Amino acid sequence: MQADNQAAMKALTDPGRLFTRAQVIASPSPVPTSRGVYAWYFRDIPSGVPTEGCVTKDGLTLLYVGISPKNDRSSQNLRKRITYHYRGNAEGSTLRLTLGALLSAKSDCPLRRVGSGKRLTFTHVGEQWLDTWMAENASVCWVEHSEPWLLERELLGGLSLPLNIQDNGHHPHASILSEVRRAARANALAMPIANEGNQQRAIASEGL
């Protein structure tokens, strides 16, 4: 298992290929419907995110890793999870929640209560803005693994991953990021429910 983990870590930190949003959500998708770990690389870095000690590849910086499924009981897989990060919303994607909170000054779309008020997203307009930003700046790679939570533990312990919070408390940016997300949620709860009746969320251009 140790040798397998080392090979898997190399595949994530020195990937032969990084995939864009357009490539991931294409039909058929190149992402497998199996268990594994994924790594997100970014071109533009949100303000305040430290990159010292981070892995870089072809001008992109590795800032976040995730797994699918979280445990043996989950039916999630790599394709479902990676696709959702690219085209879902902040309610179901911690990566989108983090990026949207960090970029809200640029997007002018803070986190809001939507629908009945129980869900928190950046509204259709803000999520579409984030779709476009990720299409331009976020690329992903992955590796299949039967017990991804074990590999994730090694990655978090051995790499600088400033956008990870869970199980990453040793990273100095984790507490800062937690406060950014806490403040975004508190602000959303203090505001009225957003009226999305006149909003539509179009698919970001596949050419980006």
C-alpha positions as CSV (number, residue, x, y, z in Angstrom):
1,M,0.0,0.0,0.0
2,Q,2.8,2.4,0.8
3,A,4.3,2.0,-2.7
4,D,0.9,2.5,-4.2
5,N,0.4,5.7,-2.2
6,Q,3.7,7.1,-3.2
7,A,2.9,6.5,-6.9
8,A,-0.6,8.1,-6.4
9,M,0.9,11.1,-4.6
10,K,3.3,11.6,-7.5
11,A,0.4,11.4,-10.0
12,L,-1.3,14.2,-8.1
13,T,1.7,16.4,-7.5
14,D,3.3,15.9,-10.9
15,P,0.4,15.1,-13.2
16,G,0.8,14.2,-16.8
17,R,-2.3,16.2,-17.6
18,L,-4.6,18.7,-15.9
19,F,-8.2,18.9,-17.0
20,T,-10.3,22.1,-17.5
21,R,-14.0,22.6,-16.7
22,A,-14.9,22.2,-20.4
23,Q,-13.1,18.9,-20.5
24,V,-14.6,17.5,-17.3
25,I,-18.2,18.3,-18.1
26,A,-17.9,17.1,-21.7
27,S,-19.8,14.0,-22.8
28,P,-18.3,11.5,-22.4
29,S,-16.5,12.8,-19.4
30,P,-12.8,11.7,-18.9
31,V,-13.4,11.4,-15.1
32,P,-13.9,7.8,-13.9
33,T,-16.9,6.7,-11.9
34,S,-14.7,5.2,-9.2
35,R,-13.2,6.0,-5.9
36,G,-10.2,8.3,-5.7
37,V,-8.5,11.6,-4.8
38,Y,-8.5,14.8,-6.8
39,A,-6.2,17.8,-6.8
40,W,-7.1,21.3,-7.8
41,Y,-4.6,23.6,-9.5
42,F,-5.2,27.4,-10.0
43,R,-3.9,30.0,-12.4
44,D,-5.0,33.1,-10.5
45,I,-4.8,33.0,-6.7
46,P,-7.5,34.6,-4.6
47,S,-6.1,37.5,-2.6
48,G,-4.6,36.6,0.7
49,V,-4.1,32.9,0.0
50,P,-0.4,32.0,0.8
51,T,1.4,29.9,-1.8
52,E,4.8,29.6,-0.3
53,G,5.8,25.9,-0.3
54,C,2.9,24.9,-2.6
55,V,3.3,22.5,-5.5
56,T,3.3,24.2,-8.9
57,K,2.8,22.7,-12.3
58,D,3.0,24.5,-15.7
59,G,2.3,27.9,-14.1
60,L,-0.6,26.6,-11.9
61,T,-0.5,26.1,-8.1
62,L,-1.9,23.2,-6.2
63,L,-4.1,24.6,-3.4
64,Y,-6.7,22.0,-2.5
65,V,-7.3,18.2,-2.5
66,G,-10.5,16.3,-2.0
67,I,-11.8,12.7,-2.0
68,S,-14.8,10.8,-3.2
69,P,-16.3,9.0,-1.5
70,K,-15.8,10.2,2.1
71,N,-16.2,6.7,3.5
72,D,-17.3,3.2,2.6
73,R,-21.0,4.0,3.1
74,S,-21.1,6.8,0.5
75,S,-22.2,6.2,-3.2
76,Q,-20.2,9.2,-4.4
77,N,-17.5,8.8,-7.0
78,L,-14.8,11.0,-8.7
79,R,-17.0,12.0,-11.7
80,K,-20.0,13.0,-9.5
81,R,-17.8,15.0,-7.1
82,I,-15.5,16.8,-9.5
83,T,-18.4,17.6,-11.9
84,Y,-20.3,19.1,-9.0
85,H,-17.4,21.3,-7.9
86,Y,-17.4,22.7,-11.5
87,R,-21.2,23.2,-12.0
88,G,-22.9,22.8,-8.6
89,N,-23.3,25.5,-5.9
90,A,-21.8,26.5,-2.6
91,E,-24.4,24.6,-0.6
92,G,-23.0,21.3,-1.8
93,S,-19.4,22.2,-2.6
94,T,-17.0,23.3,0.1
95,L,-14.5,24.3,-2.6
96,R,-17.1,26.6,-4.3
97,L,-18.0,28.0,-0.9
98,T,-14.4,28.8,-0.1
99,L,-13.6,30.3,-3.5
100,G,-16.8,32.3,-3.6
101,A,-16.2,33.7,-0.2
102,L,-12.6,34.7,-1.0
103,L,-13.7,36.2,-4.4
104,S,-16.9,38.0,-3.3
105,A,-15.3,41.4,-3.5
106,K,-14.5,40.7,-7.2
107,S,-17.8,39.1,-8.0
108,D,-19.9,41.5,-6.0
109,C,-22.0,38.4,-5.1
110,P,-21.8,37.6,-1.4
111,L,-23.2,34.4,0.1
112,R,-27.0,34.6,0.5
113,R,-29.9,32.6,1.7
114,V,-31.9,31.3,-1.3
115,G,-35.1,29.4,-1.9
116,S,-36.9,28.8,1.5
117,G,-33.9,30.4,3.2
118,K,-32.4,27.1,4.4
119,R,-29.8,26.9,1.6
120,L,-26.8,29.2,1.2
121,T,-25.4,29.9,-2.2
122,F,-24.0,32.9,-4.1
123,T,-27.3,33.2,-6.1
124,H,-27.6,32.1,-9.7
125,V,-25.7,35.2,-10.8
126,G,-22.8,34.6,-8.4
127,E,-22.6,30.9,-9.0
128,Q,-22.5,31.6,-12.8
129,W,-19.7,34.2,-12.1
130,L,-17.8,31.4,-10.2
131,D,-18.4,29.0,-13.1
132,T,-16.6,31.3,-15.4
133,W,-13.8,32.1,-13.0
134,M,-13.2,28.4,-12.5
135,A,-13.4,27.7,-16.2
136,E,-10.6,30.3,-16.6
137,N,-8.5,29.5,-13.6
138,A,-9.1,26.1,-12.1
139,S,-7.8,22.8,-13.4
140,V,-8.0,19.3,-11.8
141,C,-6.4,15.9,-11.9
142,W,-7.2,12.8,-10.1
143,V,-6.0,9.3,-9.2
144,E,-8.1,6.2,-8.5
145,H,-7.7,4.7,-5.0
146,S,-9.7,2.1,-3.1
147,E,-9.4,4.0,0.2
148,P,-9.0,7.6,-0.7
149,W,-9.3,8.9,2.9
150,L,-6.0,7.2,3.7
151,L,-4.2,8.9,0.8
152,E,-5.8,12.3,1.6
153,R,-4.4,12.0,5.1
154,E,-0.9,11.6,3.7
155,L,-1.3,14.5,1.3
156,L,-2.6,16.9,4.0
157,G,0.3,15.9,6.2
158,G,3.0,16.3,3.6
159,L,1.9,19.2,1.4
160,S,1.0,22.8,1.8
161,L,-2.7,23.0,0.9
162,P,-4.0,26.4,2.0
163,L,-7.6,25.9,0.8
164,N,-8.2,22.8,2.9
165,I,-9.6,23.2,6.3
166,Q,-10.8,19.8,7.5
167,D,-7.9,17.7,9.0
168,N,-5.6,20.5,8.0
169,G,-5.4,22.5,11.2
170,H,-1.6,22.5,11.2
171,H,-1.7,24.8,8.2
172,P,-1.5,28.5,9.3
173,H,-4.1,29.5,6.7
174,A,-6.8,27.0,7.9
175,S,-7.9,29.2,10.8
176,I,-8.0,32.3,8.7
177,L,-10.1,30.5,6.0
178,S,-12.4,29.2,8.7
179,E,-13.1,32.8,9.8
180,V,-13.6,33.9,6.2
181,R,-16.3,31.3,5.7
182,R,-17.8,31.9,9.2
183,A,-18.1,35.6,8.4
184,A,-19.7,34.9,5.0
185,R,-22.3,32.6,6.6
186,A,-23.1,35.1,9.4
187,N,-23.5,37.9,6.8
188,A,-25.8,35.7,4.7
189,L,-28.0,34.9,7.8
190,A,-28.2,38.6,8.6
191,M,-29.5,39.5,5.1
192,P,-33.0,38.8,3.7
193,I,-33.6,35.8,1.5
194,A,-32.3,36.7,-2.0
195,N,-35.0,37.0,-4.8
196,E,-33.7,34.9,-7.6
197,G,-37.0,35.1,-9.6
198,N,-35.4,37.3,-12.3
199,Q,-32.1,35.4,-12.5
200,Q,-31.0,32.6,-14.8
201,R,-27.8,30.6,-14.5
202,A,-26.4,29.9,-18.0
203,I,-23.6,27.4,-18.6
204,A,-20.2,29.1,-18.8
205,S,-18.7,29.2,-22.2
206,E,-17.2,25.9,-23.2
207,G,-14.5,27.8,-25.0
208,L,-13.0,29.2,-21.8
